[in-house]
Amino acid sequence: MKFFKFIKYYIKMKKVIDELEYRKEIADVNIKKLDTKLKKYNGTLAAYDRKKMEFYKGKSEGYRNSLIIIEKFLDTGILPEIKEE
């Protein structure tokens, strides 16, 4: 019975990991679009687009950090300590 519970939780965790990877890829695509826009206009970019680029960079980094924490937890069973900056 415990084996089936493990499989059920593993499938749910895999869905979560897949969703985080998908959202990270979307953020990366948006960063690339804004970067090509920056190159197209010779380095000038509207303030709104610069803010959008920083926002997507933050999202991408957040999703990457979430994936690292989840994968470390699955491998070791221990949650990493949160460092306050």
PDB file of N, CA, C and O in Angstrom:
ATOM      1  N   MET A   1       0.825  -1.201   0.000  1.00  0.00           N
ATOM      2  CA  MET A   1       0.000   0.000   0.000  1.00  0.00           C
ATOM      3  C   MET A   1       0.866   1.260   0.000  1.00  0.00           C
ATOM      4  O   MET A   1       0.531   2.243  -0.661  1.00  0.00           O
ATOM      5  N   LYS A   2       1.977   1.234   0.739  1.00  0.00           N
ATOM      6  CA  LYS A   2       2.847   2.403   0.791  1.00  0.00           C
ATOM      7  C   LYS A   2       3.487   2.664  -0.565  1.00  0.00           C
ATOM      8  O   LYS A   2       3.768   3.811  -0.915  1.00  0.00           O
ATOM      9  N   PHE A   3       3.718   1.599  -1.325  1.00  0.00           N
ATOM     10  CA  PHE A   3       4.318   1.760  -2.644  1.00  0.00           C
ATOM     11  C   PHE A   3       3.393   2.560  -3.557  1.00  0.00           C
ATOM     12  O   PHE A   3       3.854   3.410  -4.318  1.00  0.00           O
ATOM     13  N   PHE A   4       2.090   2.290  -3.485  1.00  0.00           N
ATOM     14  CA  PHE A   4       1.134   3.013  -4.320  1.00  0.00           C
ATOM     15  C   PHE A   4       1.027   4.475  -3.912  1.00  0.00           C
ATOM     16  O   PHE A   4       0.853   5.349  -4.760  1.00  0.00           O
ATOM     17  N   LYS A   5       1.133   4.744  -2.594  1.00  0.00           N
ATOM     18  CA  LYS A   5       1.143   6.124  -2.123  1.00  0.00           C
ATOM     19  C   LYS A   5       2.372   6.845  -2.655  1.00  0.00           C
ATOM     20  O   LYS A   5       2.293   7.999  -3.076  1.00  0.00           O
ATOM     21  N   PHE A   6       3.499   6.160  -2.633  1.00  0.00           N
ATOM     22  CA  PHE A   6       4.742   6.738  -3.145  1.00  0.00           C
ATOM     23  C   PHE A   6       4.596   7.088  -4.619  1.00  0.00           C
ATOM     24  O   PHE A   6       4.988   8.174  -5.047  1.00  0.00           O
ATOM     25  N   ILE A   7       4.033   6.171  -5.390  1.00  0.00           N
ATOM     26  CA  ILE A   7       3.842   6.403  -6.825  1.00  0.00           C
ATOM     27  C   ILE A   7       2.910   7.596  -7.049  1.00  0.00           C
ATOM     28  O   ILE A   7       3.166   8.432  -7.915  1.00  0.00           O
ATOM     29  N   LYS A   8       1.840   7.673  -6.276  1.00  0.00           N
ATOM     30  CA  LYS A   8       0.877   8.765  -6.403  1.00  0.00           C
ATOM     31  C   LYS A   8       1.556  10.108  -6.122  1.00  0.00           C
ATOM     32  O   LYS A   8       1.381  11.064  -6.878  1.00  0.00           O
ATOM     33  N   TYR A   9       2.326  10.178  -5.038  1.00  0.00           N
ATOM     34  CA  TYR A   9       3.010  11.422  -4.691  1.00  0.00           C
ATOM     35  C   TYR A   9       4.121  11.747  -5.682  1.00  0.00           C
ATOM     36  O   TYR A   9       4.368  12.917  -5.972  1.00  0.00           O
ATOM     37  N   TYR A  10       4.786  10.735  -6.196  1.00  0.00           N
ATOM     38  CA  TYR A  10       5.834  10.949  -7.184  1.00  0.00           C
ATOM     39  C   TYR A  10       5.249  11.541  -8.470  1.00  0.00           C
ATOM     40  O   TYR A  10       5.839  12.447  -9.060  1.00  0.00           O
ATOM     41  N   ILE A  11       4.104  11.037  -8.898  1.00  0.00           N
ATOM     42  CA  ILE A  11       3.450  11.547 -10.108  1.00  0.00           C
ATOM     43  C   ILE A  11       3.036  13.002  -9.908  1.00  0.00           C
ATOM     44  O   ILE A  11       3.197  13.824 -10.809  1.00  0.00           O
ATOM     45  N   LYS A  12       2.502  13.322  -8.723  1.00  0.00           N
ATOM     46  CA  LYS A  12       2.121  14.704  -8.441  1.00  0.00           C
ATOM     47  C   LYS A  12       3.348  15.620  -8.432  1.00  0.00           C
ATOM     48  O   LYS A  12       3.301  16.732  -8.959  1.00  0.00           O
ATOM     49  N   MET A  13       4.437  15.152  -7.835  1.00  0.00           N
ATOM     50  CA  MET A  13       5.657  15.954  -7.774  1.00  0.00           C
ATOM     51  C   MET A  13       6.235  16.150  -9.169  1.00  0.00           C
ATOM     52  O   MET A  13       6.753  17.222  -9.481  1.00  0.00           O
ATOM     53  N   LYS A  14       6.153  15.136  -9.998  1.00  0.00           N
ATOM     54  CA  LYS A  14       6.651  15.246 -11.369  1.00  0.00           C
ATOM     55  C   LYS A  14       5.848  16.279 -12.148  1.00  0.00           C
ATOM     56  O   LYS A  14       6.410  17.021 -12.954  1.00  0.00           O
ATOM     57  N   LYS A  15       4.533  16.336 -11.914  1.00  0.00           N
ATOM     58  CA  LYS A  15       3.696  17.346 -12.566  1.00  0.00           C
ATOM     59  C   LYS A  15       4.112  18.747 -12.131  1.00  0.00           C
ATOM     60  O   LYS A  15       4.154  19.670 -12.945  1.00  0.00           O
ATOM     61  N   VAL A  16       4.418  18.901 -10.853  1.00  0.00           N
ATOM     62  CA  VAL A  16       4.851  20.203 -10.338  1.00  0.00           C
ATOM     63  C   VAL A  16       6.179  20.607 -10.977  1.00  0.00           C
ATOM     64  O   VAL A  16       6.346  21.756 -11.386  1.00  0.00           O
ATOM     65  N   ILE A  17       7.111  19.683 -11.063  1.00  0.00           N
ATOM     66  CA  ILE A  17       8.414  19.972 -11.668  1.00  0.00           C
ATOM     67  C   ILE A  17       8.253  20.326 -13.143  1.00  0.00           C
ATOM     68  O   ILE A  17       8.877  21.271 -13.626  1.00  0.00           O
ATOM     69  N   ASP A  18       7.428  19.583 -13.851  1.00  0.00           N
ATOM     70  CA  ASP A  18       7.187  19.878 -15.268  1.00  0.00           C
ATOM     71  C   ASP A  18       6.568  21.270 -15.452  1.00  0.00           C
ATOM     72  O   ASP A  18       6.943  22.000 -16.370  1.00  0.00           O
ATOM     73  N   GLU A  19       5.632  21.631 -14.589  1.00  0.00           N
ATOM     74  CA  GLU A  19       4.989  22.943 -14.685  1.00  0.00           C
ATOM     75  C   GLU A  19       5.996  24.065 -14.414  1.00  0.00           C
ATOM     76  O   GLU A  19       5.984  25.085 -15.103  1.00  0.00           O
ATOM     77  N   LEU A  20       6.864  23.885 -13.418  1.00  0.00           N
ATOM     78  CA  LEU A  20       7.883  24.900 -13.130  1.00  0.00           C
ATOM     79  C   LEU A  20       8.859  25.042 -14.292  1.00  0.00           C
ATOM     80  O   LEU A  20       9.253  26.155 -14.643  1.00  0.00           O
ATOM     81  N   GLU A  21       9.251  23.912 -14.891  1.00  0.00           N
ATOM     82  CA  GLU A  21      10.150  23.981 -16.042  1.00  0.00           C
ATOM     83  C   GLU A  21       9.478  24.695 -17.207  1.00  0.00           C
ATOM     84  O   GLU A  21      10.117  25.480 -17.906  1.00  0.00           O
ATOM     85  N   TYR A  22       8.209  24.430 -17.416  1.00  0.00           N
ATOM     86  CA  TYR A  22       7.452  25.071 -18.495  1.00  0.00           C
ATOM     87  C   TYR A  22       7.380  26.585 -18.281  1.00  0.00           C
ATOM     88  O   TYR A  22       7.608  27.359 -19.211  1.00  0.00           O
ATOM     89  N   ARG A  23       7.063  26.999 -17.063  1.00  0.00           N
ATOM     90  CA  ARG A  23       6.962  28.427 -16.776  1.00  0.00           C
ATOM     91  C   ARG A  23       8.316  29.119 -16.889  1.00  0.00           C
ATOM     92  O   ARG A  23       8.394  30.270 -17.318  1.00  0.00           O
ATOM     93  N   LYS A  24       9.388  28.417 -16.502  1.00  0.00           N
ATOM     94  CA  LYS A  24      10.738  28.973 -16.640  1.00  0.00           C
ATOM     95  C   LYS A  24      11.073  29.174 -18.113  1.00  0.00           C
ATOM     96  O   LYS A  24      11.651  30.195 -18.486  1.00  0.00           O
ATOM     97  N   GLU A  25      10.716  28.218 -18.940  1.00  0.00           N
ATOM     98  CA  GLU A  25      10.973  28.336 -20.382  1.00  0.00           C
ATOM     99  C   GLU A  25      10.185  29.503 -20.989  1.00  0.00           C
ATOM    100  O   GLU A  25      10.702  30.206 -21.857  1.00  0.00           O
ATOM    101  N   ILE A  26       8.957  29.714 -20.548  1.00  0.00           N
ATOM    102  CA  ILE A  26       8.170  30.842 -21.045  1.00  0.00           C
ATOM    103  C   ILE A  26       8.840  32.162 -20.670  1.00  0.00           C
ATOM    104  O   ILE A  26       8.923  33.074 -21.492  1.00  0.00           O
ATOM    105  N   ALA A  27       9.319  32.264 -19.424  1.00  0.00           N
ATOM    106  CA  ALA A  27      10.011  33.479 -18.999  1.00  0.00           C
ATOM    107  C   ALA A  27      11.283  33.688 -19.816  1.00  0.00           C
ATOM    108  O   ALA A  27      11.599  34.818 -20.190  1.00  0.00           O
ATOM    109  N   ASP A  28      12.014  32.612 -20.094  1.00  0.00           N
ATOM    110  CA  ASP A  28      13.233  32.720 -20.899  1.00  0.00           C
ATOM    111  C   ASP A  28      12.933  33.160 -22.327  1.00  0.00           C
ATOM    112  O   ASP A  28      13.686  33.943 -22.905  1.00  0.00           O
ATOM    113  N   VAL A  29      11.845  32.666 -22.898  1.00  0.00           N
ATOM    114  CA  VAL A  29      11.451  33.075 -24.247  1.00  0.00           C
ATOM    115  C   VAL A  29      11.110  34.563 -24.267  1.00  0.00           C
ATOM    116  O   VAL A  29      11.480  35.277 -25.199  1.00  0.00           O
ATOM    117  N   ASN A  30      10.409  35.023 -23.243  1.00  0.00           N
ATOM    118  CA  ASN A  30      10.068  36.450 -23.181  1.00  0.00           C
ATOM    119  C   ASN A  30      11.314  37.311 -23.038  1.00  0.00           C
ATOM    120  O   ASN A  30      11.381  38.403 -23.602  1.00  0.00           O
ATOM    121  N   ILE A  31      12.300  36.831 -22.289  1.00  0.00           N
ATOM    122  CA  ILE A  31      13.567  37.563 -22.154  1.00  0.00           C
ATOM    123  C   ILE A  31      14.261  37.641 -23.508  1.00  0.00           C
ATOM    124  O   ILE A  31      14.781  38.691 -23.886  1.00  0.00           O
ATOM    125  N   LYS A  32      14.268  36.530 -24.236  1.00  0.00           N
ATOM    126  CA  LYS A  32      14.909  36.526 -25.557  1.00  0.00           C
ATOM    127  C   LYS A  32      14.209  37.474 -26.523  1.00  0.00           C
ATOM    128  O   LYS A  32      14.870  38.146 -27.315  1.00  0.00           O
ATOM    129  N   LYS A  33      12.874  37.538 -26.466  1.00  0.00           N
ATOM    130  CA  LYS A  33      12.130  38.454 -27.329  1.00  0.00           C
ATOM    131  C   LYS A  33      12.505  39.906 -27.030  1.00  0.00           C
ATOM    132  O   LYS A  33      12.727  40.701 -27.943  1.00  0.00           O
ATOM    133  N   LEU A  34      12.572  40.237 -25.745  1.00  0.00           N
ATOM    134  CA  LEU A  34      12.925  41.598 -25.381  1.00  0.00           C
ATOM    135  C   LEU A  34      14.383  41.904 -25.730  1.00  0.00           C
ATOM    136  O   LEU A  34      14.718  43.035 -26.083  1.00  0.00           O
ATOM    137  N   ASP A  35      15.241  40.898 -25.632  1.00  0.00           N
ATOM    138  CA  ASP A  35      16.645  41.085 -25.983  1.00  0.00           C
ATOM    139  C   ASP A  35      16.809  41.345 -27.481  1.00  0.00           C
ATOM    140  O   ASP A  35      17.607  42.194 -27.879  1.00  0.00           O
ATOM    141  N   THR A  36      16.061  40.623 -28.307  1.00  0.00           N
ATOM    142  CA  THR A  36      16.130  40.874 -29.752  1.00  0.00           C
ATOM    143  C   THR A  36      15.556  42.247 -30.087  1.00  0.00           C
ATOM    144  O   THR A  36      16.020  42.914 -31.012  1.00  0.00           O
ATOM    145  N   LYS A  37      14.548  42.663 -29.331  1.00  0.00           N
ATOM    146  CA  LYS A  37      13.986  44.001 -29.519  1.00  0.00           C
ATOM    147  C   LYS A  37      15.038  45.053 -29.173  1.00  0.00           C
ATOM    148  O   LYS A  37      15.143  46.083 -29.840  1.00  0.00           O
ATOM    149  N   LEU A  38      15.811  44.783 -28.128  1.00  0.00           N
ATOM    150  CA  LEU A  38      16.874  45.695 -27.721  1.00  0.00           C
ATOM    151  C   LEU A  38      17.933  45.810 -28.809  1.00  0.00           C
ATOM    152  O   LEU A  38      18.408  46.908 -29.100  1.00  0.00           O
ATOM    153  N   LYS A  39      18.301  44.693 -29.407  1.00  0.00           N
ATOM    154  CA  LYS A  39      19.297  44.705 -30.475  1.00  0.00           C
ATOM    155  C   LYS A  39      18.758  45.388 -31.729  1.00  0.00           C
ATOM    156  O   LYS A  39      19.504  46.059 -32.443  1.00  0.00           O
ATOM    157  N   LYS A  40      17.478  45.219 -31.993  1.00  0.00           N
ATOM    158  CA  LYS A  40      16.863  45.797 -33.180  1.00  0.00           C
ATOM    159  C   LYS A  40      16.890  47.324 -33.125  1.00  0.00           C
ATOM    160  O   LYS A  40      17.114  47.980 -34.142  1.00  0.00           O
ATOM    161  N   TYR A  41      16.666  47.880 -31.952  1.00  0.00           N
ATOM    162  CA  TYR A  41      16.619  49.338 -31.811  1.00  0.00           C
ATOM    163  C   TYR A  41      17.945  49.917 -31.318  1.00  0.00           C
ATOM    164  O   TYR A  41      17.966  50.997 -30.729  1.00  0.00           O
ATOM    165  N   ASN A  42      19.041  49.213 -31.552  1.00  0.00           N
ATOM    166  CA  ASN A  42      20.401  49.695 -31.250  1.00  0.00           C
ATOM    167  C   ASN A  42      20.600  50.101 -29.791  1.00  0.00           C
ATOM    168  O   ASN A  42      21.207  51.135 -29.513  1.00  0.00           O
ATOM    169  N   GLY A  43      20.105  49.312 -28.881  1.00  0.00           N
ATOM    170  CA  GLY A  43      20.361  49.525 -27.463  1.00  0.00           C
ATOM    171  C   GLY A  43      19.399  50.448 -26.755  1.00  0.00           C
ATOM    172  O   GLY A  43      19.521  50.628 -25.544  1.00  0.00           O
ATOM    173  N   THR A  44      18.455  51.038 -27.447  1.00  0.00           N
ATOM    174  CA  THR A  44      17.474  51.877 -26.765  1.00  0.00           C
ATOM    175  C   THR A  44      16.205  51.068 -26.554  1.00  0.00           C
ATOM    176  O   THR A  44      15.695  50.418 -27.466  1.00  0.00           O
ATOM    177  N   LEU A  45      15.723  51.126 -25.347  1.00  0.00           N
ATOM    178  CA  LEU A  45      14.544  50.349 -24.992  1.00  0.00           C
ATOM    179  C   LEU A  45      13.688  51.195 -24.055  1.00  0.00           C
ATOM    180  O   LEU A  45      14.222  51.888 -23.189  1.00  0.00           O
ATOM    181  N   ALA A  46      12.401  51.149 -24.211  1.00  0.00           N
ATOM    182  CA  ALA A  46      11.497  51.920 -23.360  1.00  0.00           C
ATOM    183  C   ALA A  46      11.613  51.437 -21.918  1.00  0.00           C
ATOM    184  O   ALA A  46      11.949  50.284 -21.649  1.00  0.00           O
ATOM    185  N   ALA A  47      11.325  52.354 -21.007  1.00  0.00           N
ATOM    186  CA  ALA A  47      11.414  52.018 -19.586  1.00  0.00           C
ATOM    187  C   ALA A  47      10.492  50.852 -19.246  1.00  0.00           C
ATOM    188  O   ALA A  47      10.839  49.999 -18.429  1.00  0.00           O
ATOM    189  N   TYR A  48       9.334  50.818 -19.864  1.00  0.00           N
ATOM    190  CA  TYR A  48       8.380  49.741 -19.626  1.00  0.00           C
ATOM    191  C   TYR A  48       8.985  48.391 -20.029  1.00  0.00           C
ATOM    192  O   TYR A  48       8.847  47.403 -19.308  1.00  0.00           O
ATOM    193  N   ASP A  49       9.651  48.359 -21.176  1.00  0.00           N
ATOM    194  CA  ASP A  49      10.259  47.117 -21.640  1.00  0.00           C
ATOM    195  C   ASP A  49      11.445  46.707 -20.761  1.00  0.00           C
ATOM    196  O   ASP A  49      11.671  45.517 -20.542  1.00  0.00           O
ATOM    197  N   ARG A  50      12.196  47.682 -20.263  1.00  0.00           N
ATOM    198  CA  ARG A  50      13.300  47.349 -19.347  1.00  0.00           C
ATOM    199  C   ARG A  50      12.759  46.730 -18.063  1.00  0.00           C
ATOM    200  O   ARG A  50      13.313  45.756 -17.553  1.00  0.00           O
ATOM    201  N   LYS A  51      11.669  47.302 -17.542  1.00  0.00           N
ATOM    202  CA  LYS A  51      11.044  46.744 -16.333  1.00  0.00           C
ATOM    203  C   LYS A  51      10.516  45.340 -16.595  1.00  0.00           C
ATOM    204  O   LYS A  51      10.649  44.450 -15.755  1.00  0.00           O
ATOM    205  N   LYS A  52       9.908  45.145 -17.782  1.00  0.00           N
ATOM    206  CA  LYS A  52       9.403  43.824 -18.143  1.00  0.00           C
ATOM    207  C   LYS A  52      10.541  42.820 -18.210  1.00  0.00           C
ATOM    208  O   LYS A  52      10.400  41.684 -17.759  1.00  0.00           O
ATOM    209  N   MET A  53      11.676  43.240 -18.776  1.00  0.00           N
ATOM    210  CA  MET A  53      12.824  42.346 -18.894  1.00  0.00           C
ATOM    211  C   MET A  53      13.340  41.944 -17.512  1.00  0.00           C
ATOM    212  O   MET A  53      13.636  40.772 -17.282  1.00  0.00           O
ATOM    213  N   GLU A  54      13.449  42.898 -16.595  1.00  0.00           N
ATOM    214  CA  GLU A  54      13.884  42.595 -15.234  1.00  0.00           C
ATOM    215  C   GLU A  54      12.881  41.688 -14.523  1.00  0.00           C
ATOM    216  O   GLU A  54      13.268  40.798 -13.766  1.00  0.00           O
ATOM    217  N   PHE A  55      11.592  41.920 -14.772  1.00  0.00           N
ATOM    218  CA  PHE A  55      10.549  41.091 -14.175  1.00  0.00           C
ATOM    219  C   PHE A  55      10.686  39.639 -14.630  1.00  0.00           C
ATOM    220  O   PHE A  55      10.638  38.718 -13.815  1.00  0.00           O
ATOM    221  N   TYR A  56      10.857  39.444 -15.943  1.00  0.00           N
ATOM    222  CA  TYR A  56      10.980  38.083 -16.461  1.00  0.00           C
ATOM    223  C   TYR A  56      12.283  37.420 -16.009  1.00  0.00           C
ATOM    224  O   TYR A  56      12.316  36.208 -15.795  1.00  0.00           O
ATOM    225  N   LYS A  57      13.346  38.196 -15.864  1.00  0.00           N
ATOM    226  CA  LYS A  57      14.596  37.637 -15.340  1.00  0.00           C
ATOM    227  C   LYS A  57      14.400  37.155 -13.906  1.00  0.00           C
ATOM    228  O   LYS A  57      14.901  36.097 -13.527  1.00  0.00           O
ATOM    229  N   GLY A  58      13.668  37.937 -13.112  1.00  0.00           N
ATOM    230  CA  GLY A  58      13.377  37.549 -11.739  1.00  0.00           C
ATOM    231  C   GLY A  58      12.519  36.294 -11.669  1.00  0.00           C
ATOM    232  O   GLY A  58      12.756  35.413 -10.842  1.00  0.00           O
ATOM    233  N   LYS A  59      11.515  36.220 -12.549  1.00  0.00           N
ATOM    234  CA  LYS A  59      10.665  35.032 -12.582  1.00  0.00           C
ATOM    235  C   LYS A  59      11.477  33.802 -12.956  1.00  0.00           C
ATOM    236  O   LYS A  59      11.337  32.748 -12.336  1.00  0.00           O
ATOM    237  N   SER A  60      12.328  33.935 -13.969  1.00  0.00           N
ATOM    238  CA  SER A  60      13.135  32.813 -14.422  1.00  0.00           C
ATOM    239  C   SER A  60      14.058  32.317 -13.311  1.00  0.00           C
ATOM    240  O   SER A  60      14.200  31.113 -13.101  1.00  0.00           O
ATOM    241  N   GLU A  61      14.678  33.250 -12.611  1.00  0.00           N
ATOM    242  CA  GLU A  61      15.569  32.875 -11.516  1.00  0.00           C
ATOM    243  C   GLU A  61      14.791  32.229 -10.368  1.00  0.00           C
ATOM    244  O   GLU A  61      15.271  31.280  -9.748  1.00  0.00           O
ATOM    245  N   GLY A  62      13.600  32.739 -10.088  1.00  0.00           N
ATOM    246  CA  GLY A  62      12.765  32.166  -9.034  1.00  0.00           C
ATOM    247  C   GLY A  62      12.344  30.737  -9.350  1.00  0.00           C
ATOM    248  O   GLY A  62      12.384  29.865  -8.481  1.00  0.00           O
ATOM    249  N   TYR A  63      11.940  30.500 -10.595  1.00  0.00           N
ATOM    250  CA  TYR A  63      11.563  29.147 -10.995  1.00  0.00           C
ATOM    251  C   TYR A  63      12.767  28.204 -10.942  1.00  0.00           C
ATOM    252  O   TYR A  63      12.642  27.048 -10.540  1.00  0.00           O
ATOM    253  N   ARG A  64      13.941  28.714 -11.355  1.00  0.00           N
ATOM    254  CA  ARG A  64      15.156  27.888 -11.311  1.00  0.00           C
ATOM    255  C   ARG A  64      15.484  27.514  -9.870  1.00  0.00           C
ATOM    256  O   ARG A  64      15.812  26.363  -9.586  1.00  0.00           O
ATOM    257  N   ASN A  65      15.396  28.484  -8.958  1.00  0.00           N
ATOM    258  CA  ASN A  65      15.671  28.204  -7.547  1.00  0.00           C
ATOM    259  C   ASN A  65      14.663  27.216  -6.964  1.00  0.00           C
ATOM    260  O   ASN A  65      15.027  26.348  -6.171  1.00  0.00           O
ATOM    261  N   SER A  66      13.400  27.348  -7.357  1.00  0.00           N
ATOM    262  CA  SER A  66      12.371  26.412  -6.885  1.00  0.00           C
ATOM    263  C   SER A  66      12.670  24.992  -7.350  1.00  0.00           C
ATOM    264  O   SER A  66      12.528  24.036  -6.586  1.00  0.00           O
ATOM    265  N   LEU A  67      13.084  24.861  -8.603  1.00  0.00           N
ATOM    266  CA  LEU A  67      13.429  23.535  -9.123  1.00  0.00           C
ATOM    267  C   LEU A  67      14.603  22.931  -8.366  1.00  0.00           C
ATOM    268  O   LEU A  67      14.604  21.737  -8.065  1.00  0.00           O
ATOM    269  N   ILE A  68      15.599  23.750  -8.061  1.00  0.00           N
ATOM    270  CA  ILE A  68      16.761  23.261  -7.322  1.00  0.00           C
ATOM    271  C   ILE A  68      16.350  22.767  -5.944  1.00  0.00           C
ATOM    272  O   ILE A  68      16.796  21.706  -5.510  1.00  0.00           O
ATOM    273  N   ILE A  69      15.507  23.522  -5.253  1.00  0.00           N
ATOM    274  CA  ILE A  69      15.057  23.133  -3.909  1.00  0.00           C
ATOM    275  C   ILE A  69      14.263  21.841  -3.960  1.00  0.00           C
ATOM    276  O   ILE A  69      14.486  20.948  -3.143  1.00  0.00           O
ATOM    277  N   ILE A  70      13.337  21.727  -4.907  1.00  0.00           N
ATOM    278  CA  ILE A  70      12.515  20.520  -5.003  1.00  0.00           C
ATOM    279  C   ILE A  70      13.365  19.302  -5.337  1.00  0.00           C
ATOM    280  O   ILE A  70      13.207  18.245  -4.727  1.00  0.00           O
ATOM    281  N   GLU A  71      14.267  19.448  -6.304  1.00  0.00           N
ATOM    282  CA  GLU A  71      15.100  18.305  -6.684  1.00  0.00           C
ATOM    283  C   GLU A  71      16.042  17.888  -5.560  1.00  0.00           C
ATOM    284  O   GLU A  71      16.302  16.699  -5.376  1.00  0.00           O
ATOM    285  N   LYS A  72      16.556  18.864  -4.804  1.00  0.00           N
ATOM    286  CA  LYS A  72      17.421  18.536  -3.666  1.00  0.00           C
ATOM    287  C   LYS A  72      16.619  17.807  -2.591  1.00  0.00           C
ATOM    288  O   LYS A  72      17.114  16.869  -1.966  1.00  0.00           O
ATOM    289  N   PHE A  73      15.383  18.241  -2.380  1.00  0.00           N
ATOM    290  CA  PHE A  73      14.527  17.579  -1.396  1.00  0.00           C
ATOM    291  C   PHE A  73      14.213  16.149  -1.824  1.00  0.00           C
ATOM    292  O   PHE A  73      14.227  15.236  -0.998  1.00  0.00           O
ATOM    293  N   LEU A  74      13.929  15.950  -3.113  1.00  0.00           N
ATOM    294  CA  LEU A  74      13.629  14.602  -3.587  1.00  0.00           C
ATOM    295  C   LEU A  74      14.848  13.685  -3.470  1.00  0.00           C
ATOM    296  O   LEU A  74      14.706  12.498  -3.175  1.00  0.00           O
ATOM    297  N   ASP A  75      16.038  14.231  -3.699  1.00  0.00           N
ATOM    298  CA  ASP A  75      17.250  13.409  -3.629  1.00  0.00           C
ATOM    299  C   ASP A  75      17.638  13.062  -2.198  1.00  0.00           C
ATOM    300  O   ASP A  75      17.995  11.920  -1.909  1.00  0.00           O
ATOM    301  N   THR A  76      17.569  14.052  -1.294  1.00  0.00           N
ATOM    302  CA  THR A  76      18.071  13.847   0.061  1.00  0.00           C
ATOM    303  C   THR A  76      16.976  13.698   1.107  1.00  0.00           C
ATOM    304  O   THR A  76      17.191  13.055   2.135  1.00  0.00           O
ATOM    305  N   GLY A  77      15.807  14.282   0.865  1.00  0.00           N
ATOM    306  CA  GLY A  77      14.742  14.251   1.859  1.00  0.00           C
ATOM    307  C   GLY A  77      14.875  15.362   2.882  1.00  0.00           C
ATOM    308  O   GLY A  77      14.112  15.413   3.848  1.00  0.00           O
ATOM    309  N   ILE A  78      15.838  16.254   2.680  1.00  0.00           N
ATOM    310  CA  ILE A  78      16.071  17.354   3.614  1.00  0.00           C
ATOM    311  C   ILE A  78      15.874  18.669   2.863  1.00  0.00           C
ATOM    312  O   ILE A  78      16.399  18.857   1.766  1.00  0.00           O
ATOM    313  N   LEU A  79      15.113  19.569   3.469  1.00  0.00           N
ATOM    314  CA  LEU A  79      14.936  20.890   2.857  1.00  0.00           C
ATOM    315  C   LEU A  79      16.158  21.751   3.165  1.00  0.00           C
ATOM    316  O   LEU A  79      16.629  21.762   4.302  1.00  0.00           O
ATOM    317  N   PRO A  80      16.679  22.473   2.170  1.00  0.00           N
ATOM    318  CA  PRO A  80      17.831  23.343   2.425  1.00  0.00           C
ATOM    319  C   PRO A  80      17.438  24.515   3.310  1.00  0.00           C
ATOM    320  O   PRO A  80      16.281  24.934   3.336  1.00  0.00           O
ATOM    321  N   GLU A  81      18.432  25.039   4.041  1.00  0.00           N
ATOM    322  CA  GLU A  81      18.178  26.163   4.919  1.00  0.00           C
ATOM    323  C   GLU A  81      17.997  27.434   4.100  1.00  0.00           C
ATOM    324  O   GLU A  81      18.620  27.612   3.053  1.00  0.00           O
ATOM    325  N   ILE A  82      17.137  28.311   4.595  1.00  0.00           N
ATOM    326  CA  ILE A  82      16.893  29.585   3.924  1.00  0.00           C
ATOM    327  C   ILE A  82      17.877  30.603   4.496  1.00  0.00           C
ATOM    328  O   ILE A  82      17.957  30.810   5.706  1.00  0.00           O
ATOM    329  N   LYS A  83      18.622  31.231   3.586  1.00  0.00           N
ATOM    330  CA  LYS A  83      19.600  32.235   3.990  1.00  0.00           C
ATOM    331  C   LYS A  83      18.988  33.615   3.819  1.00  0.00           C
ATOM    332  O   LYS A  83      18.527  33.964   2.733  1.00  0.00           O
ATOM    333  N   GLU A  84      18.983  34.391   4.879  1.00  0.00           N
ATOM    334  CA  GLU A  84      18.468  35.748   4.801  1.00  0.00           C
ATOM    335  C   GLU A  84      19.585  36.673   4.360  1.00  0.00           C
ATOM    336  O   GLU A  84      20.716  36.584   4.838  1.00  0.00           O
ATOM    337  N   GLU A  85      19.247  37.562   3.439  1.00  0.00           N
ATOM    338  CA  GLU A  85      20.254  38.486   2.937  1.00  0.00           C
ATOM    339  C   GLU A  85      20.011  39.881   3.439  1.00  0.00           C
ATOM    340  O   GLU A  85      20.769  40.795   3.113  1.00  0.00           O
TER     341      GLU A  85
END
